[in-house]
């Protein structure tokens, strides 16, 4: 059976050019060495850095390679609360952030280094700007300690894209800093670090065709951060340890070869999927983030009476890979904190499915999904309707 992969938000299959670059990089030297082999490796490292900097419109000297998006998140949050200069003592975090952000923020709160306030979303999935601004305006830039606002650019489960501009100036005028988790946005929509004006931004290579286990923290040049890892002078002493040249080479090619026009065209396939779901006649169907600005490749919907776990298993048996939400839950199917925060009922949260498309998705794949999912839905709900 030929399998169909519709879980690109979990990880994207790498392209042949990425794989080839990684194989060639296996022979790379140590980029910290001063001899010919070392200088060649350094050139490859810096070319990958420049490729990613170009993709996200950021200064290359503010880009720190990491072991993935989660490390970049931890580097940003712990780095800001532990730094000697103007340390952050308050965290304002959107309640629909990725688990990596929320769990890291909760760990920081438990450590006693900073307080934590979760900002509720609207039913659309957008953060509540009024609530956030009310919290920001409690801070006096001259009297209070620094605070950090954490807002993801695009939600990994619903695909909802956040508009950060309305709150940005107030954050900065009150002495705050802004961290943006852009892991799901990079490679799917245009991302400009310069336009966002964020202080810090996380990136994960395997979300845009690169290998797993490598990413980056993008920072404004010179922003002081306490390193997570102590050691040598790599990454301008911001992240010690010999760089993962194989993975970084793959990241660089994935960044270079990202086709945003192709990704934008996936909105047509996403709409085809959602139109097909409506035609099936699902009682209580709810498409999360519908009507909001969303990633072109992402659809998250609830089908009450058809549990998420059953849906995932039924589709897997049919040769189709989908998920119930975030892939960072140790392989478990559990109710989504994102949908719950958006006002989902217990049944809606327990019957949610995420379908995420990518560079190799076709109309035929969408149609086959609709056929197989519709059959599974009928089987699962036939007895209940009687």
N, C-alpha and C positions, 0 to 999 in steps of 0.2 A: 504494500500500500504506500503510495506517495503521500507524505505528510505535508500539511499546510501550516505554516507558522504565522499566527496572528497575535503575537504577544511581543511586539517590538518595543513596547515601553519597559518591558522587563530587561530585554537585551536585544540588540540588533545583530543579525548574522553579518559577519565581516565580509567585505568584498575581496575578490582575488588579489587586487593590488595591495591591499592591506596585509594579507597573508604573506605575499611575496616579500614585502618590505621587512616583515618581522623575521622571516627566514634569513634574509641577508644580514640583518642586524645581529644575528647570533654570533657572528665573527667580529663584532665591534669591540674595540678596546675600552679601556677605562677613560672616560672623558676628563678625569682629573689629572691624568698623566700628561707630561709635557713633551713626550716623544711623538714621532710621526703617527703611530697608531692611536695614541691618546688624542692628538689634535684632530684626527679624522673622526673619531667618535664624538668629540666636542662639536665638530661641525654638524654632524647628524643631529645631535641633541638640540643645538640652537636653531637648525632648520625646522625641526618639529615644533619648537617653541614659537617660532615666527609664524608657521602655518596656523597654529591654534590662535595666536594673537590676531592674525588677520581675520579668521572666521568669526571671532567674537568682538572684533574692533576694540582691542585693548593694547596697552603698552606692553611690549614683550618683556621688559625688565620688571614688570609687576606680576609675572606669571610663575607660579611655583608648581612643579610637577609633584604629584602625590600618588599614593597607592589606590586611588579611586575617589568617587564623590563623597563617600562617608568620611574618609580621612580628611578631605578638604573641609568638610563641615566642622569636624572636631577641631581642626587646626584653626579655623576662623573663630569659633566660639570660645574654646579654651585659651587660644592665643590672645583674645581681647580681654578676658577677665583676669588672666595671670600676668599681663604685661606690667612693667614697672611704671610706665608713663601713662597717666590718665586711664587707669583700668576701668573696665565696664563693671557696674554693680547692679544693673537692672536689665532684664531681658524681656522684650515684648515680642511674642511669637504668635504667628497665625496658627489657629487650631487645626488647619488643614495641611500643615507642613508634613513633609516626609518624616517617617519614624526616626530617621537619623538625626534630624534637627530637634524634634520634640524630646526624644530620649536623652540627647546630649544636654539640652537645656535643663531637663529635670535633674540630671546628674550634677550639673553645676549648682542648681538650687540646693540640692541635698548636701553638697560640699560646703555650703555657707558663703560661697564667693559672690553670689548674685541672687537677687529675687527674680521670680518668673511670673509673668502675666500672659495668659493665652487670650488671643483676640478672636472672637467668634466670627464665623463667616455669615454672609447673607444666604438666602435659599438658593441663589444663583451659583454659589461657590466662590464668589468674590469676597475678599475680606471686608469687614465692616469698617470703612474709612472713618466714620464718625466716632466709633468706639476707640479706634487706634489714636486718632487725633486728640480725643479727650484724655487718654493716658499720657500721650506725649506732652500735652500742655500742662501737665502737673509738674513737669521738671523745670527747674530754674537753671539755665546754663551756667550761671555764675556761682550758685550755691550747691547744687546737687552733683553727685557723681555721674559719670558718663553712663549712657544706656545704649543698647543695641537692639535695633528692630530687625526681625527675621521674616522675610517675605519671599516665598518661592515664586519664580516667574511663571511657571506653568505646572499645574497639578499633575502628578504622575498617574492618578486614578481617573479623574474626570476630564483632564486636558484643559481645564479652565485657565485662561491666561490672565494674570493680574496686571492691573494698571497701577503702577507705583508712583507715577508723576504727581498725583494730587496730594500726597503726604510727604514727599521728599523734602521740600524746602522747610517745612515745619520741623521735621526731624533734625535737620542740620542746624537750624536757628536755635534749637533748644539744647544743643550740645550733644546730640545723639549721633550714632553711626548706623549704617545700613548694610545688612548682609542679604544677598539674593542667592537662593539656590536655583541655579539655571540648568540643572542636570537634564531635565526632560525637555527644555526649550531649545538648547543648542543643537543645531543640525536639523531641526524641524521648522523653526521660524527664524527670522532675522533677529539676532541678538547683538546689541551694541553695548558693551560695558561703558563706553564713554557717554553714550546717550542716557543710560540708566543712572549714571553718576553715583553708583553704589561704591561703598568702601571696599567690599569684599564680595566675591562671587564664586560659587563652586561649579565644577564641570566634571562629567564622567564620560570617558571615551566610549564605553560600550553602549551608550545611548544613541550614538550617531555613527555607528559602523566600525568603531575601533575595538580593540581587545578589552576584555574584562581585567580589572585589577590595576587600572591606571586612570588618572584624572588630573585635575589641576585646581589650585586655588588662585584666583585672579585678584590682585590687590592694587589699590592705588600705590604707585611707587613711593617707597619710603615709609609707609604706614607701619608703626612699631607693632610687632607680634612676638609673643613668647613662643619659641619653637616647641612642638610636641616632642621631637626627637633631638637629643643632643649628640654631638659627634664631630664630624669633620665640617669642612666649609662649603659643602655642596649647596646649590640653589641659593647662593649669596648668604650662607649660614642660616637660612630659614627652614631648611628641611635636610637634616644630615643623612648620610648614607649614599652609597654609590647608586646612581640613577638606574632604573630598570630600562636599559637601552632597547631591548626587544619590544616591550610594550609601548614605549614612547615613540619608537619608529612607526609602529602601527597607528598610534594616535595621530602622528603628524600627517600620514597619508590619508587617513580618514577625514581629517580636517581639511586637507587640500582638495579632496575629491567630493566634498559635500555639495549636493545639488538642491538648493532651496526651492527652485522652481518645480522640480520633480516632487518634492515633499508637499508643496502647496497644492499640487494637482490631486493629492490623496483626499482632499476634502470632498471631491466628487464621489469617490468610492465610499467614504464614510457616510455621506448622505444616501447613497444607494443602499447601504446596510440598514440605516435607520428607517428609510422608507419601506424597506422589505419587512422590518419588524412590525411596523404599524399595520401592514397588510395581513400579517398573520392573525391579528385580532387578539392580542394579549390583554387579558383583563388586568387593569391596574398598571399597565406599562408606564414606566417613567424613565426618561432619558436625562441623565444628570448633566447639568450645565447647558441644557438646550436653550438656545437664545443668547447665551453668553459668548464672548470671544473665546474660542477653543483652539487647541492644536488641531491641525487638519487631519491628523491620523488617528484620533482617539475617540472612541465611543464607549460610554459606561451607562448601562441600563439595568433596571430592576424588573424582574418578572415574578411577581408574587405567586407563591404556590410551587415554584421551581427553584429549589435551593441552589446556592452558588456551588457548593461542593458537587452536587449531582450534575450540574451543568458542565463543570470543568471535566469531570470524569466521562460524561457522555460524549463530549466533543473529542476528548483524547482517544476514546475507543473508535471514534469516527475518523481519526487521523488528523484532527485539527487542534492546534495548541492555542489556548486562550487562558485567561486568568480571572480570578475574582477581585483583583486589586493589586496592591503592591507586592512585588516579588521578594521583599526583604523581611519575610515573616517565617523563616525556617521551613518553607514548604507547607505551611499550614494554611487552611482556608478559615478565615475568621472575619467577623463583621468589621466593616471599614470604619475607622474613626473619622475619616473624611466625610463619608455620607451621613454618619450619625450627627456630626457637627452641622451639616447642611439641613438637618431636620428630617432625615429618613426615619421611617418607623422601623421597629425591630424586624418586621417581615421584609420590608424593602431592603434594609441593609443585608439581610441574610439571603437575599435572592439576586444580588448584584453581580454583573459580569462585565469585564473590561475586554474590549476587542481593540487592539492597536495595530495599525498597518505600517508598512515599511516600503523600502525601495523595490522589493520584489513582489509586492502584492498586485494581484490582477482582478479584473471583474469576475472571472471564472471562480476565483477563490471566494469572493464575497457571496456569489450565488450558491456555491456549494455549502458554505457556512449556513446560509439562510435555510437551505433545504434540510440539512442534517439537524440544525438546531430546532427548526419547526417540528420535525418528526419527534425529536426527543421531548419537546415541550408537550406535544399531544399525548405522548405515552405517560408523561409524569402527571398530567392534570386530568386525564380522561376519567379516572375513577372519582376524583374530587368533584368534577362537574356534575356527576350523576346524582 
